[in-house]
Amino acid sequence: MMANKLADVIGVEVLDGYCLRLCFDDGAVGNIDVSTLIPFEGVFESLKNRDYFATVSVNDDIGTICWDNGADISPQLLRESLI
C-alpha cells in the first residue's frame, strides 16, 4: 500500500511583506507569511532583504520554493501553513 504523496509547490507569486501565494499540484492555492514560519538567521538571514526575498522560485526537482543561496522550505510545512 502506497502512502499518500505529499503535495509539491508548482507556482509562487510574491505578495506584500514576506507573504507568498503558492499553488500546489493537488490543487490547493493559498497565501503564506514566511516570516511566521522561519527565523531570518543562518541560511535564511539574507531573506530579510525584501529584494532578495522576491527572487524566490520553484525548484521542480525538490517540489518547493527556494532561493539562490540554497535556502528552501519544506513543501509539507508550506502546505500546512496556507492562510
ROKOLVO-532716 format. One record per residue (C-alpha): residue in three letters; x, y, z. Coordinates in Angstrom, 1 decimal, m for minus. Example, Ala and Ser with C-alpha at 12.3 -4.5 7.8 and 13.67 -1.06 7.14 Angstrom:
residues 2
<rec residuo="Ala" xx="12.3" yy="m4.5" zz="7.8"/>
<rec residuo="Ser" xx="13.7" yy="m1.1" zz="7.1"/>
END
This chain:
residues 83
<rec residuo="Met" xx="0.0" yy="0.0" zz="0.0"/>
<rec residuo="Met" xx="1.5" yy="3.3" zz="m1.1"/>
<rec residuo="Ala" xx="1.5" yy="6.3" zz="1.3"/>
<rec residuo="Asn" xx="m0.2" yy="9.5" zz="0.1"/>
<rec residuo="Lys" xx="2.2" yy="11.6" zz="m2.0"/>
<rec residuo="Leu" xx="3.0" yy="14.9" zz="m0.4"/>
<rec residuo="Ala" xx="1.9" yy="17.9" zz="m2.4"/>
<rec residuo="Asp" xx="4.6" yy="19.8" zz="m4.4"/>
<rec residuo="Val" xx="4.7" yy="23.5" zz="m5.0"/>
<rec residuo="Ile" xx="4.2" yy="24.3" zz="m8.7"/>
<rec residuo="Gly" xx="3.7" yy="28.1" zz="m8.6"/>
<rec residuo="Val" xx="4.8" yy="31.1" zz="m6.5"/>
<rec residuo="Glu" xx="3.9" yy="34.7" zz="m6.6"/>
<rec residuo="Val" xx="5.5" yy="37.4" zz="m4.3"/>
<rec residuo="Leu" xx="3.0" yy="39.5" zz="m2.3"/>
<rec residuo="Asp" xx="3.4" yy="42.3" zz="0.2"/>
<rec residuo="Gly" xx="5.8" yy="41.9" zz="3.1"/>
<rec residuo="Tyr" xx="7.1" yy="38.4" zz="3.4"/>
<rec residuo="Cys" xx="3.9" yy="36.8" zz="2.0"/>
<rec residuo="Leu" xx="3.8" yy="34.5" zz="m0.9"/>
<rec residuo="Arg" xx="0.9" yy="33.0" zz="m2.9"/>
<rec residuo="Leu" xx="1.5" yy="29.3" zz="m3.6"/>
<rec residuo="Cys" xx="0.0" yy="26.8" zz="m5.9"/>
<rec residuo="Phe" xx="0.3" yy="23.1" zz="m5.2"/>
<rec residuo="Asp" xx="0.0" yy="20.1" zz="m7.5"/>
<rec residuo="Asp" xx="m3.0" yy="18.8" zz="m5.5"/>
<rec residuo="Gly" xx="m5.0" yy="21.9" zz="m6.5"/>
<rec residuo="Ala" xx="m4.5" yy="23.9" zz="m3.2"/>
<rec residuo="Val" xx="m3.8" yy="27.6" zz="m3.6"/>
<rec residuo="Gly" xx="m3.2" yy="30.0" zz="m0.8"/>
<rec residuo="Asn" xx="m1.0" yy="32.5" zz="0.9"/>
<rec residuo="Ile" xx="1.7" yy="32.1" zz="3.5"/>
<rec residuo="Asp" xx="3.7" yy="34.6" zz="5.6"/>
<rec residuo="Val" xx="7.2" yy="33.2" zz="5.5"/>
<rec residuo="Ser" xx="8.2" yy="35.5" zz="8.4"/>
<rec residuo="Thr" xx="5.9" yy="33.4" zz="10.7"/>
<rec residuo="Leu" xx="7.4" yy="30.1" zz="9.5"/>
<rec residuo="Ile" xx="11.2" yy="30.6" zz="9.7"/>
<rec residuo="Pro" xx="13.7" yy="32.7" zz="11.7"/>
<rec residuo="Phe" xx="15.7" yy="35.0" zz="9.5"/>
<rec residuo="Glu" xx="19.0" yy="33.6" zz="10.6"/>
<rec residuo="Gly" xx="21.6" yy="31.2" zz="9.2"/>
<rec residuo="Val" xx="20.8" yy="30.3" zz="5.5"/>
<rec residuo="Phe" xx="17.5" yy="32.3" zz="5.8"/>
<rec residuo="Glu" xx="19.2" yy="35.6" zz="7.0"/>
<rec residuo="Ser" xx="19.5" yy="37.1" zz="3.5"/>
<rec residuo="Leu" xx="15.8" yy="36.7" zz="3.1"/>
<rec residuo="Lys" xx="15.3" yy="39.7" zz="5.4"/>
<rec residuo="Asn" xx="16.3" yy="41.8" zz="2.4"/>
<rec residuo="Arg" xx="13.0" yy="42.1" zz="0.6"/>
<rec residuo="Asp" xx="14.6" yy="42.5" zz="m2.9"/>
<rec residuo="Tyr" xx="16.4" yy="39.1" zz="m2.3"/>
<rec residuo="Phe" xx="13.3" yy="37.6" zz="m0.8"/>
<rec residuo="Ala" xx="11.5" yy="38.4" zz="m4.0"/>
<rec residuo="Thr" xx="13.9" yy="36.3" zz="m6.1"/>
<rec residuo="Val" xx="12.1" yy="33.1" zz="m4.8"/>
<rec residuo="Ser" xx="11.4" yy="30.5" zz="m7.4"/>
<rec residuo="Val" xx="10.0" yy="26.9" zz="m7.6"/>
<rec residuo="Asn" xx="12.6" yy="24.1" zz="m7.8"/>
<rec residuo="Asp" xx="10.7" yy="21.3" zz="m9.7"/>
<rec residuo="Asp" xx="13.4" yy="18.8" zz="m8.6"/>
<rec residuo="Ile" xx="12.5" yy="19.1" zz="m4.9"/>
<rec residuo="Gly" xx="9.0" yy="20.4" zz="m5.3"/>
<rec residuo="Thr" xx="9.2" yy="23.5" zz="m3.2"/>
<rec residuo="Ile" xx="10.3" yy="27.1" zz="m3.2"/>
<rec residuo="Cys" xx="14.0" yy="28.1" zz="m3.0"/>
<rec residuo="Trp" xx="16.4" yy="30.9" zz="m3.3"/>
<rec residuo="Asp" xx="19.8" yy="31.0" zz="m5.0"/>
<rec residuo="Asn" xx="21.7" yy="30.8" zz="m1.7"/>
<rec residuo="Gly" xx="20.3" yy="27.3" zz="m1.1"/>
<rec residuo="Ala" xx="17.5" yy="28.2" zz="1.3"/>
<rec residuo="Asp" xx="14.3" yy="26.2" zz="0.8"/>
<rec residuo="Ile" xx="11.3" yy="25.4" zz="2.9"/>
<rec residuo="Ser" xx="9.6" yy="22.0" zz="3.2"/>
<rec residuo="Pro" xx="6.6" yy="21.8" zz="0.9"/>
<rec residuo="Gln" xx="4.8" yy="19.9" zz="3.7"/>
<rec residuo="Leu" xx="5.3" yy="22.9" zz="6.1"/>
<rec residuo="Leu" xx="4.1" yy="25.3" zz="3.4"/>
<rec residuo="Arg" xx="1.0" yy="23.2" zz="2.6"/>
<rec residuo="Glu" xx="0.1" yy="23.0" zz="6.2"/>
<rec residuo="Ser" xx="0.6" yy="26.8" zz="6.7"/>
<rec residuo="Leu" xx="m1.6" yy="28.1" zz="4.0"/>
<rec residuo="Ile" xx="m3.8" yy="31.0" zz="5.0"/>
END
